[in-house]
Amino acid sequence: MFQSLTTREKRALDLLVAEEGISVTELGKRLDVSTVTVRSTLNALADKGVIVRTWGGASPAFHPEILERQRANQEQKTLIAAAAAGMVGDGDAIMIEAGTTTSLIGRYLFGRRDVHVVTNSLLFVPYGRANPALKLTVVGGSFQAVTESLVGPLALAELEGFHVRLAFVGTDGFSAANGTTTHLVEGAEIVRMMARRADRTILLADSSKYGRTGFARVLGLEEIAVVLTDDALPPGAADEIREAGVELQIVGGQTARAGGER
């Protein structure tokens, strides 16, 4: 969703996030455009579901942390998501956990046939609804604004009723020593359930997350079938991942390199 914004729309959104209540007049000064252009830009952002128009201005439609994570490491996340989508074949059943990288898989599933996606991610929904070839199941649950996800007992109970070939999950941090971790306990529960209901669990994580440790432990690295990451892992990280018995796929530029088999 955010990748489709124009440069002016991105700048306007940044200002709305940074300065709550900023006026149309001030936005025009900062963007060096007329108030008519500002209103047109805000209307376009509202049509894309990124902001909510208010009297005399607008406010972001997403939690600020979502917007920050969307902007971080965009190129790497896009490459990782495209590589993940490449693992999905016609007729597959998959689960996609909430996350700014995992949700991007939806951009690259066009052309697949008869794919059933089960997800708790509201960021994925715009991609799913735009792709008539997908069968989309969104589990119920309690809405968590900071991750644009549905979590809790209801979500867990519904996920338990499915079985899929692949589960695509994210993380706030991962390492050979600590496995995957997150700052949100509710999200950890979702990932563990998806891993139990899938034949293989695929971790999507850009290299900046290696070595970070979140509040809640999610999965041991040995419970992951494949790690998809970019080519900026710290020294020694690739060997540590492979030594845990995990297949490592590294994307960078136009290539993807695989090492180690589970």
N, C-alpha and C positions, 0 to 999 in steps of 0.2 A: 504493500500500500504506500509506504513512505518513499519507496524507490521511484514511484511514478510521479513524484512532485517535481515541478519546475524549479529552477534556481531561485526565482522570486518567491515562490510559494514556500520553499524551505527557509529562506531568510525571514519571511513574515512569521512562520511558525516558530522559529528560534526566538524572535522578539516576543511573541505571545507567551512563550514558556518562561523566558527570562524576566519579563516585566508584566506581572499580572495587572490587568485593567488598562493596559496601554491604549491610547485613543487612536482613532482612524487618522486624525491629523498628525499625531506624532509618528505613527507608522509611515505615513507618506513622507515625512521629513527624513526618517531613517533610511527608507528604501529609495529616496530621491525620485518619487513618482507622485502623481496627482491623487487626490482623495478618491476620485472616480476609479482610478486603477487599483487603489487599495481595496475598495469595496468589491470590485470585480475579482480580485485575488482572494479575498475572504470568502466570497460566494463559491469560488472554485474549490477552496479547501473544505468548505461545508458540504458541498456536493460529494466530495471524496470521503466524507465521514471523519475527517481529521480534526475539525474544530466544530464548535457550536456557536452560532451567531447569537450575540446578545445586543441589547439596546446600545447602539453607538460603538460596537466593537465585536469582540469574539473571545472565546476561551478554548484551550485545547480539549479535545474529546477523550484524551488518554492520560493516564497517570504520567507525571514527568519522568519517572524512571524508565518507562517504556520508550519514550522519545529519546532519552539518553542512550539506551541500549541499542535502539535502531540505528543511531548515528555512528556508533562505535564499530570499527573494523568492518565497514560495509562490504568492501571488496572481498575480504576473506570469507565472510558469512555467505555471500552470494555464490562463491566457488564451491564452498562446502555443501550448500543446499542443492546445487546443481548435481554434484557428485552423488549425493544421497538419492535424488530422484532417479539417477541412472541405475540404481539398484532395484528399482520397482519395475516389474514386468506386467504385461497384460494379464488380467484375471487375479492379480494379487489382492490380498487383504492386509492392511497395514494399520498401525497406530502412530499417531503423531502427537507428541507431548507439547504443551504450551512453551513457547520461547521465540525470541526474535530471529534465531537462525532456523529452527525447525519449521516455523510457519512459512518460510520462503520456499520450502519444498514444493508448495502448491504452484509456484510460478513455472515449474518445470515438469509438471505432470500432464500438460496438454499433449495430446497425441497418444496417450495410453488409453487402453480400452478396458472396460469392466473392472476398474480398480475400486475397491471399497476402503474408504478411509474412516477410521474411528478416532476422534480427537476430543480433547477438552480445551482446545485453543480457539479463542474467538478471533485471534489475528489470522488464523488459517481460513476462517469462514468465507471472507470475500473471494479468495482464490477458488474455494470449493464450489461456491454458488455460481461462479462464472464459467465453470468447466462442466458441461452437460454429460461428459463421459464418466465422471466420478459419481460413485454412490457415497454420500456423506452422512455419517452418523455423529452427531454432537451429543456427548453425554451431558446429563443434567448435573446440578450441584450448586454450591455457593459461589457467587462471583467474587473473584479476587482481582481488584483493579490493578495492583502493582505488576501483575503478570498477564492480565487480560485472559484469565483462565477460569475454569469451573472446577472446584475441588470439593473435598469433604466426603462424608459417608455415602451420599447418593451417587456421586461420580464413581467412587470405588466399587459400589455394588453393581453399577451398570457395566463398568469395564470388566468385571469378573465374569460376565456372561458372554464374552467374546473370546475368540482365538484367532490370532493372525500370524502371518509368516514373519513379518518384520515390525519392530517397534523402534521408532526414531525418537531419541530423547536428547535433552540438553543438560547443562550443568552450570553452576556458578564457579566451580573449580574442580580440578581433578589431578591425580598423581598416582604413581604406582603404590606409594605408601598408604594413602588415604582413600583411594578409589574416587568416586564422584561424590560431590557434596553440594549443598544448597543452603541458602539463608532462610528458606521457608519450609517448615515441617510439612505443611499440607501438600506442597509440591513433591516432596520426597516420597510421600505415600502413593501419589499418582504414578511416579516413575517405577517404583517397586512393583506395583500391580501390573503395569504395562509389561514389564520385563517377565513377570510370571505368565502372562497370557500370550507371549510371543515365542516363536521358535528361535529367533535371533534378535538381540538388542544392539542397535547401532547408536553410538554416541557421536553427536555433532558438537564440536567445541573448537573455537579458534585458539591458536597457540598461546594467546595471552592468558588463558585460563589455566594453563599447566602450572602446577605448584601452588595454586591458590587453594585455600580450605574454607569452606562455608560452615555454618553453624551445625547443620544436620548432615550426617552421613547417609548416602543414598544406596549406592551399590559398590561392591568391591570391583576393582578393575577386571578381575578374572570372570566376573559375571557379564562382561561386555564382550560381544562377538567381534565388533569392528569399531575402531576409533577413526573418525573422519576429522582431519584438522588441516591447517595450512603449513607452509614450509618455513615457518619462523619459530619452531619449537626450540627451547633452550638446549644447550649442549647436553648430551647424554639422555635426554628425555625419550627419544625414539627407541633407544636400546632398552630403557626401563619398561616401556610399554610392551615391547615385543617379548621381553623376558617374563612378563606376566601371562604370556600365552595368548595375547590379543593380536588380531590382524590390524595393522596400521595402514591407513590410506592417507597420503599427504597430497594435497592439491596446491598448485601454484602455477600461475600463468595459464597455459592451456593444457597442462599435463596433470596426471594423477599417478602417483607412485605407490605401489602396494608392497608391503613387506611383512613377513611372518604369517603363518597360518594357524588358525585355531583348531 
